[in-house]
Amino acid sequence: MSKSSGNIPTGRGQSVRVKTAKRRSVSSARWLERQLNDPYVAEARKRGLRSRAAFKLLQLDEKFGLLKRGQRIVDLGAAPGGWTQVAVDKSKSDQGGTGQVVGLDLLEMEPVPGATTFQMDFTTDEAPARLKSLLNGPADIVMSDMAANTTGHTQTDHLRIMGLAEMAYQFATEVLAPGGHFICKLFQGGAERELLARMKQDFASVRHAKPAASRQDSSETYLVAMGFRGATPPQA
């Protein structure tokens, strides 16, 4: 995989129009048309990346300088593996070795060379425990691109992804080394105030970011928390 920047040419050339065929619905035709005209899809294929979403992480890294050689990185919601590929690539040492990348997803995914991944529901009690058992020490970065299945009801969908974000954050506070970082996907909806308050207590810096690779018509955004202050001791 190329180590070049997440930026790609903006010129799209002539757009492709897709007609609805006998066995293709209008929504399917629109999705196919968007894929064919998406420069990130084409560039991901060119670079051997498994998904256009890899550019979101590349652009977040370009903006905040998160990924470095030799890091231990946890990838939550890893399938199909685009973020995992970037994490492995960025954590390589000059000698060709890597840090450590561990990931899981509810969906099955092909192995990523240089990473340890497995299929499991993160919301079960067993998943965080297994991730911890695979880590060779405290994590430098916990990143979550998890998203719940949508219902079409905006408030319900927002609460579902907030639930995943809060679980990911709790896990991060248990495994991050002091100075570590946390990246998490959210959808704008106004229910993240309590999570933000906790993050601002636990991290030196908390920022919202919407990478250029995020679709402009999506309410998707990312929280980037940097400089973990260390686990808070339990109250007496």
N, C-alpha and C positions, 0 to 999 in steps of 0.2 A: 504494500500500500504506500502511496506517495505521502511524504511528510510535508507537502506544500500547504500553504495557507488555506483556510476555509473559504476564502474569497474565490469566486468564479466569474467568468465573463457574463455581463448582463445582457448582451445581445442574444436574442432568441431566434433570429431569422424568421422565416415564413412559418406561421402557425399551422398546425394540422387540425382539420375538422373531422369529427367522427359522426357518422350517421347512425341512427338507431336501426339495427338489423332485426330480422324476424325474432331472433332469440335473445336480443339485447334490450334491456329496459332503458328508459331515458336516463335514469340515474347512473346506470352502468356506462352508458355512452359518455356522459359528462365526466365520470371518473377517469375513463380511458383517455379522453381528450386532454384532461388536465395532466395526466401522467406523460403523455406524448409531448406536451408543450412545456413541461417543467424542466428548466436547465439543471436543477439539482439532481433530478432522476438520471439524466444523461451523464452528468459528471460523476455521479456515484458509480454508474456502470463502467465508465472509463477508468476510474481509479481502483476498481475491484472492491468497492465498498458495498456492504449488503443493503444499505438503505440510505435514502436522502437525509434521514435524521442525523446521520453522522456529521453533516455539515453544521447542525445546530451546536453540537459539542465542540467542533473545531472553532466555530465563531465565538462561543463562550470562552474558550481557552485563549483565543486571540485577544479578546477584550480584557480578561482578568488574569491571565497567566497562571492557570490552575494546575496543568499537567506537567510533570517533570520526571526526569530519569529516576529509576529505582523506587518509585512510589508503590505502596500497596493501595489498590483501588477496588472498591465494591461497586458493582453495576446491578441495580435493581430494575427489573423490567427490561432485561437485556435483549430479548428476541427482536428482530432476527440477527442482531449482532453488530450493527454499525457502530454503536458507542463502544462496545467491547473491543472492536478492531482498533479504533482510535486510541483507547486507553493502553492497549498492548504496545502499539506503535510509539506512543509518546513516552512510555515508561522504559523503553529499551535503553541499555547502557551502551557506551562506545565499544565495549567488548562483545556486544551482541547478545548479552543476557538481558533479562527483564526484571522489573520489580515483581509485583504479583497482582494479577487481576482475577477476581472471583465474581461470578455473576449468576443470577437465576432469573427464570421467567416462568409464568404459568403455562406458556406455550412451549412446545418442543422447538429446539433450534440446533442447527448443525454446530459441531465443536468449532471454536475459534483457536487456531494455533497460538500458544503462549498464554492462554487463559484457562481457568477451571470454571466450567458452567454446568448447571444442572437444572432440571425441570421440577418446579415446586411452587405451590401457592405461598407467596410471602406472608399472607395473613394468618397462616397456621403457626402454631407454637413451635413446630419443628424447624421451620425455615430459618429464622434468625439464629437458632442454635447451630444449625449445620453450617451456615456462613461463618460463624465465629470459629467453629472447629477447623475450618479450612484455612483461615487466615494464619499467617506465620508471625503475627504481631499486630499492634494497633494499626488501623487504616489511616492513610493520609487523605483519602477522598472517599466519600460515599456519594454516589450519584444515582438519582432515581428518575427514570423516564416512564414510570408506571402510569397507566391510565385505566380507570374502570370502564367496563362496557357501558355505553350510553343508553339512556332510556328515551331521549327526546324531550325530557322535562328538565329545563335548564337548572333549576334549583336543586333537584335531586342529583343530577349529574355532578354539579359542583360539590355537593356534600360528600358524594362518593369519592371523588378524587382528593378532597380534603382529608378524608379518613385515611387514604393511602399515604398521603403526604405526612400526616402526623405519625403514622406507624414508622415510616421511613426515617423521620426525624428522631424519634425515640431510639431506634436502632443506631443511628449515627452517633448519638450522644454516648452510647454504650461502647462503641468500638473505635471512635476517632482518637488519634493522638493529639496532644496539644498543638495548636497551630494548623490543624487539619481543616478541610473544606467540605461543604455539603452543597449539592446541586439538586434541585427538585422541580419537577414540572407541576404547574397549577393551571387552572382556568379561572379567569377573572370572574369574581362573583361576590366579593365582600365578606366571606366567612373566614378569611385567613388572619384576622386581627390578633387573635390569641396566639396563633402559631408564630406570627411575626414578633410579638412581644417576647416570647420565649427565646427565639433565635437571637434577638438583639441583646439579651442578657448573656447568652452562651457564646456569642461570636463577636469578634472585633468589628466586623463589617457585614451588613446584609443589604443586598441590592436586588432590585427587579431587573430583568433583562428579557428582551424579545429578539432572538437572533434573526438575521435577515432570511435565514432558511425556513423560519416558521411561516406558514401561510398567512398572508395578510388578513384574510377573512376569518381567521381563527382567533378565539379568545385565549389561546395558549400563551403562557408566559412562564418564565423560570425564576426561581429564587436562588440566588447565589450567596451563600454564607461563607465567609473566609475568616480564618484565625480563631479556631476553636479554643476556648479558654480552659478547657479541661472539664472532666466530669464533676458535677456538683455533688458533694458528700451528702448522704441521707440525713434528714432532720432527726435530731435526738428526740 
